[in-house]
Amino acid sequence: MPKRDIIVIGGSAGAFDALTQIISALPFNLPASVFVVIHSSPDRESKLPGILQRSGRLPATQATHLQEIERGRIYVAPSDRHLILENRHVMVMHGPKENRSRPAIDPLFRSAARAYGSRVIAVLLSGALDDGTAGIYAVKKSGGIAIVQDPAEAPYHSMPQSAIAHNEINYVLRTEDIAPVLRNLIGQQVDEEGAPDQMKDDMKAELEIASQELDSKEMIDSVDRLGRLSMLTCPECQGALWELRDGELLRYRCHVGHAFSIESLDAEQAEKLEGALWSALRALEERVALSHRLAKQARERKRDLIAKNFESRAEDADKHAEIIRSILLADPEKLLIQSG
């Protein structure tokens, strides 16, 4: 019978210390493979493999496309690339962002669930918003185990709390207790039943979308099968969004592949809204300045009526600008949610 031998770990803001503590407590002869996604800046090369290598006993490397999977090794998602698991190898893809991130946690967890079913142990650490929640749903439905960092301990508790709220989590643990539980779980025999066939098909379709393996018509057909067309638009590409449901969990995906949880969609829309408001403020302030200049020019030419019209236009634009400025400055937390 197969045994539990696939560990997938995801985290974002505040996850670094917990991750290094977990890795440092794993034995050098761990009979399992470890895969890590931590949200990171796309603009710089990740130093995480070297840090994990120095923190523990397991060799850690940045995953490369089509790299074979070996036990006793740590594979880290590169910056600006999704890490996807296939049978016996990994894929590293510059696919569409999911939950505003690339790499994202959900593609790693979902692909592990599809490829390895009940052999998977998913560990979700500190982070903002809710990346990983849908991935844990896939892991659990495929017979895997879910471990979540205790939100009371996590520097950013939103991500663990979301996973707990929407899934039946096997273990909610403080960081110091995660590695001992992993050591106990690794090597346990499991059945091979995995997820229901329909869910396997759905996960396959989502992974094909994430890895851009389909042509345009196939992409639209696939996302249409996965959910229903909503009235919302994708904040990344302005295309239509389809509403998908995992149990009680709602999420969204467009036909080119961008994917959002409800919280990440709300955060992205808030960010786009803030940008639009700042642009509107700039345009209004430019109109105020231009109208004053035109009014001055009109007065110099003794055209008082035209000058008054321009001054009235400047006054109206200034009032509108003040309204927008008050919205932007009154409570930034309500307008823009910072992602982890």
C-alpha positions as CSV (number, residue, x, y, z in Angstrom):
1,M,0.0,0.0,0.0
2,P,1.2,3.6,-0.6
3,K,2.4,5.7,2.3
4,R,2.2,9.4,3.1
5,D,5.3,10.9,1.5
6,I,4.4,14.2,0.0
7,I,4.5,17.4,2.1
8,V,3.3,20.7,0.6
9,I,3.9,23.9,2.6
10,G,2.4,27.3,1.8
11,G,2.6,30.6,3.5
12,S,2.9,34.3,3.0
13,A,3.5,37.3,5.3
14,G,4.9,36.2,8.7
15,A,5.5,32.6,7.6
16,F,9.3,32.7,7.3
17,D,10.2,32.0,10.9
18,A,7.7,29.2,11.2
19,L,8.9,27.6,8.0
20,T,12.6,27.6,9.0
21,Q,11.7,26.2,12.4
22,I,9.7,23.3,10.9
23,I,12.5,22.5,8.4
24,S,15.1,22.6,11.1
25,A,13.3,19.9,13.0
26,L,12.9,17.4,10.1
27,P,15.4,14.5,10.0
28,F,18.0,14.2,7.2
29,N,16.6,10.8,6.2
30,L,13.0,11.9,5.8
31,P,11.2,9.4,3.6
32,A,9.2,12.1,1.9
33,S,9.5,15.0,-0.5
34,V,8.8,18.6,0.6
35,F,7.5,21.4,-1.6
36,V,7.3,25.0,-0.6
37,V,5.5,28.0,-1.9
38,I,6.0,31.3,0.0
39,H,4.5,34.5,-1.6
40,S,7.5,36.5,-2.8
41,S,8.4,39.5,-4.9
42,P,8.6,38.7,-8.6
43,D,11.4,41.2,-9.0
44,R,14.2,39.4,-7.2
45,E,15.5,35.8,-7.1
46,S,14.4,33.8,-4.1
47,K,17.1,33.2,-1.5
48,L,14.8,30.8,0.3
49,P,16.4,27.5,-0.9
50,G,19.8,28.5,0.6
51,I,18.2,29.6,3.8
52,L,16.3,26.4,4.2
53,Q,19.5,24.4,3.3
54,R,21.3,26.1,6.2
55,S,18.4,25.8,8.6
56,G,18.0,22.1,8.5
57,R,19.4,18.7,7.4
58,L,17.6,18.3,4.1
59,P,19.0,19.5,0.8
60,A,16.9,22.4,-0.6
61,T,16.8,23.6,-4.2
62,Q,14.9,25.9,-6.3
63,A,12.5,23.8,-8.4
64,T,13.2,23.5,-12.1
65,H,10.8,22.6,-14.9
66,L,10.3,18.8,-15.3
67,Q,12.7,18.1,-12.4
68,E,12.3,14.6,-11.1
69,I,11.0,14.2,-7.5
70,E,13.2,12.5,-5.0
71,R,12.6,11.7,-1.3
72,G,14.5,13.6,1.3
73,R,14.6,16.8,-0.6
74,I,13.0,20.3,-0.4
75,Y,11.7,21.9,-3.7
76,V,11.1,25.7,-3.5
77,A,8.9,27.6,-6.0
78,P,11.0,30.1,-7.9
79,S,10.0,33.8,-7.9
80,D,7.2,34.6,-10.3
81,R,6.5,31.0,-11.1
82,H,3.8,28.5,-10.0
83,L,5.0,25.2,-8.7
84,I,2.8,22.3,-9.9
85,L,3.3,18.6,-9.1
86,E,2.8,15.8,-11.6
87,N,3.5,12.1,-11.2
88,R,7.2,11.8,-10.4
89,H,8.2,15.3,-11.6
90,V,7.4,19.0,-11.0
91,M,6.4,21.7,-13.4
92,V,7.5,25.3,-13.0
93,M,5.1,27.6,-14.9
94,H,4.6,31.3,-15.6
95,G,0.9,30.9,-15.6
96,P,-1.8,33.4,-14.7
97,K,-1.8,34.8,-11.1
98,E,-4.0,33.1,-8.6
99,N,-5.2,35.0,-5.6
100,R,-3.0,37.9,-6.7
101,S,0.1,35.8,-6.4
102,R,2.6,33.9,-8.5
103,P,3.7,31.6,-7.1
104,A,0.4,30.8,-5.4
105,I,-0.4,28.2,-2.8
106,D,-3.6,26.8,-4.3
107,P,-2.0,25.5,-7.5
108,L,0.6,23.6,-5.5
109,F,-1.9,22.1,-3.1
110,R,-4.4,21.3,-5.8
111,S,-1.8,19.6,-8.1
112,A,-0.5,17.6,-5.2
113,A,-4.0,16.4,-4.4
114,R,-4.6,15.3,-7.9
115,A,-1.3,13.6,-8.5
116,Y,-0.8,12.0,-5.0
117,G,-4.2,11.9,-3.3
118,S,-4.1,10.5,0.2
119,R,-0.3,10.5,0.3
120,V,-0.4,14.3,0.7
121,I,0.1,16.4,3.9
122,A,-0.6,20.1,3.4
123,V,0.7,22.6,5.8
124,L,-0.6,26.2,5.8
125,L,1.2,28.9,7.7
126,S,0.8,32.6,8.4
127,G,-0.4,35.0,5.7
128,A,-3.0,37.6,4.8
129,L,-6.2,37.0,2.8
130,D,-7.0,33.4,2.0
131,D,-4.7,31.7,-0.5
132,G,-4.5,28.0,0.3
133,T,-8.1,27.6,1.5
134,A,-9.3,26.1,-1.8
135,G,-6.1,24.0,-2.1
136,I,-6.7,22.5,1.3
137,Y,-10.2,21.7,0.2
138,A,-8.8,19.7,-2.7
139,V,-6.3,17.9,-0.4
140,K,-9.0,16.9,2.1
141,K,-11.4,15.7,-0.6
142,S,-8.5,13.6,-2.0
143,G,-7.9,11.9,1.3
144,G,-4.9,13.9,2.4
145,I,-4.1,15.5,5.8
146,A,-4.4,19.3,6.5
147,I,-2.2,21.0,9.1
148,V,-2.7,24.7,9.9
149,Q,-0.7,27.0,12.0
150,D,-2.6,28.2,15.0
151,P,-4.0,31.6,14.1
152,A,-3.4,32.8,17.6
153,E,0.3,32.4,17.0
154,A,0.5,33.4,13.4
155,P,1.8,37.0,12.8
156,Y,-0.9,37.3,10.1
157,H,-3.9,35.1,11.0
158,S,-6.2,35.6,8.0
159,M,-4.9,32.8,5.9
160,P,-5.0,30.1,8.7
161,Q,-8.4,31.4,9.9
162,S,-9.9,31.1,6.4
163,A,-8.7,27.6,5.9
164,I,-10.1,26.6,9.3
165,A,-13.5,28.3,8.6
166,H,-14.0,26.5,5.3
167,N,-12.4,23.1,5.8
168,E,-12.3,20.2,8.3
169,I,-8.6,20.6,9.4
170,N,-6.9,17.6,11.0
171,Y,-4.4,19.6,13.1
172,V,-4.3,23.2,14.3
173,L,-0.9,23.5,15.8
174,R,1.7,25.9,17.2
175,T,4.9,26.0,15.1
176,E,6.9,23.9,17.5
177,D,4.4,21.1,17.3
178,I,4.1,20.9,13.5
179,A,7.4,19.0,12.7
180,P,6.8,16.2,15.4
181,V,3.3,15.6,13.9
182,L,4.8,15.5,10.4
183,R,7.4,12.9,11.5
184,N,4.5,10.8,12.9
185,L,2.4,11.0,9.8
186,I,5.1,10.3,7.3
187,G,5.2,6.7,6.3
188,Q,1.7,5.9,7.4
189,Q,-0.1,3.5,5.0
190,V,-3.0,5.0,3.1
191,D,-5.6,3.8,0.6
192,E,-5.5,5.0,-3.0
193,E,-9.2,6.0,-3.4
194,G,-8.5,9.8,-3.7
195,A,-11.0,12.3,-4.8
196,P,-14.3,11.6,-6.7
197,D,-13.9,11.2,-10.4
198,Q,-15.7,14.5,-11.2
199,M,-13.5,16.4,-8.8
200,K,-10.4,14.8,-10.4
201,D,-11.6,16.0,-13.8
202,D,-12.2,19.5,-12.4
203,M,-8.8,19.7,-10.8
204,K,-7.2,18.5,-14.1
205,A,-9.1,21.3,-16.0
206,E,-7.9,23.9,-13.5
207,L,-4.3,22.8,-13.7
208,E,-4.5,22.8,-17.5
209,I,-5.8,26.4,-17.3
210,A,-3.0,27.4,-14.8
211,S,-0.3,25.9,-17.0
212,Q,-1.8,27.3,-20.2
213,E,-2.0,24.0,-21.9
214,L,-5.2,24.7,-23.7
215,D,-6.1,26.9,-26.7
216,S,-8.5,29.8,-26.4
217,K,-11.7,27.8,-27.2
218,E,-10.7,25.0,-24.8
219,M,-9.9,27.5,-22.1
220,I,-13.4,29.0,-22.3
221,D,-15.1,25.6,-22.5
222,S,-13.1,24.3,-19.5
223,V,-14.0,27.3,-17.3
224,D,-17.6,27.1,-18.4
225,R,-17.8,23.5,-17.3
226,L,-16.2,24.4,-13.9
227,G,-18.7,27.1,-12.9
228,R,-21.3,29.6,-14.0
229,L,-20.8,33.0,-15.6
230,S,-21.1,35.8,-13.1
231,M,-21.8,39.5,-13.5
232,L,-18.3,40.3,-12.3
233,T,-15.2,41.2,-14.3
234,C,-11.6,40.1,-13.8
235,P,-9.6,43.0,-12.3
236,E,-6.5,41.7,-14.0
237,C,-7.6,41.5,-17.6
238,Q,-11.2,42.9,-17.5
239,G,-12.6,39.7,-18.9
240,A,-15.7,37.9,-17.5
241,L,-15.4,35.9,-14.3
242,W,-17.0,32.5,-13.7
243,E,-18.2,31.6,-10.2
244,L,-16.8,28.3,-8.9
245,R,-17.9,26.5,-5.8
246,D,-15.9,24.2,-3.5
247,G,-18.5,23.0,-1.0
248,E,-19.5,26.3,0.7
249,L,-16.4,28.1,-0.6
250,L,-16.9,30.5,-3.5
251,R,-14.1,31.6,-5.8
252,Y,-13.7,33.0,-9.3
253,R,-11.8,32.3,-12.4
254,C,-11.6,34.1,-15.8
255,H,-11.2,32.3,-19.1
256,V,-7.5,33.3,-19.5
257,G,-6.7,31.7,-16.1
258,H,-6.7,34.4,-13.4
259,A,-8.2,33.0,-10.2
260,F,-9.5,34.7,-7.1
261,S,-10.9,33.8,-3.8
262,I,-13.6,36.2,-2.6
263,E,-11.2,38.0,-0.3
264,S,-8.4,38.2,-2.9
265,L,-11.0,39.5,-5.5
266,D,-12.2,42.1,-3.0
267,A,-8.6,43.2,-2.3
268,E,-7.7,43.4,-6.0
269,Q,-10.8,45.4,-6.7
270,A,-10.0,47.7,-3.8
271,E,-6.5,48.3,-5.2
272,K,-7.8,49.0,-8.7
273,L,-10.4,51.3,-7.2
274,E,-7.8,53.3,-5.2
275,G,-5.7,53.6,-8.4
276,A,-8.7,54.9,-10.3
277,L,-9.5,57.4,-7.6
278,W,-5.9,58.7,-7.5
279,S,-6.1,59.1,-11.3
280,A,-9.4,60.9,-11.0
281,L,-7.9,63.2,-8.3
282,R,-5.0,64.0,-10.5
283,A,-7.2,64.8,-13.5
284,L,-9.4,67.0,-11.4
285,E,-6.5,68.9,-10.0
286,E,-5.1,69.4,-13.4
287,R,-8.4,70.7,-14.5
288,V,-8.5,73.2,-11.6
289,A,-5.0,74.5,-12.6
290,L,-5.9,74.7,-16.3
291,S,-9.2,76.5,-15.6
292,H,-7.5,79.1,-13.3
293,R,-4.9,79.7,-16.1
294,L,-7.6,80.1,-18.7
295,A,-9.5,82.4,-16.4
296,K,-6.5,84.6,-15.8
297,Q,-5.8,84.7,-19.5
298,A,-9.4,85.7,-20.2
299,R,-9.3,88.6,-17.6
300,E,-6.1,89.9,-19.1
301,R,-8.0,90.1,-22.4
302,K,-11.0,91.8,-20.6
303,R,-13.3,88.9,-21.2
304,D,-14.8,88.8,-17.8
305,L,-17.8,86.5,-18.6
306,I,-15.5,83.9,-20.0
307,A,-13.2,84.3,-17.0
308,K,-16.1,83.7,-14.6
309,N,-17.1,80.5,-16.5
310,F,-13.6,79.2,-16.1
311,E,-13.4,80.2,-12.4
312,S,-16.8,78.4,-11.9
313,R,-15.4,75.3,-13.6
314,A,-12.3,75.4,-11.4
315,E,-14.5,75.7,-8.3
316,D,-16.6,72.7,-9.3
317,A,-13.6,70.6,-10.1
318,D,-11.9,71.6,-6.8
319,K,-15.0,70.5,-4.8
320,H,-15.1,67.1,-6.6
321,A,-11.3,66.8,-5.9
322,E,-11.8,67.4,-2.2
323,I,-14.5,64.8,-2.0
324,I,-12.2,62.2,-3.6
325,R,-9.3,63.3,-1.5
326,S,-11.4,62.9,1.7
327,I,-12.3,59.3,0.6
328,L,-8.7,58.4,-0.1
329,L,-7.3,59.9,3.1
330,A,-10.1,59.2,5.6
331,D,-9.5,55.4,6.1
332,P,-7.1,53.7,3.8
333,E,-7.7,50.4,5.6
334,K,-11.2,50.3,4.4
335,L,-10.3,51.1,0.8
336,L,-7.2,49.0,0.3
337,I,-6.5,45.6,1.9
338,Q,-2.8,44.8,1.9
339,S,-2.1,41.3,0.7
340,G,0.6,39.1,2.2
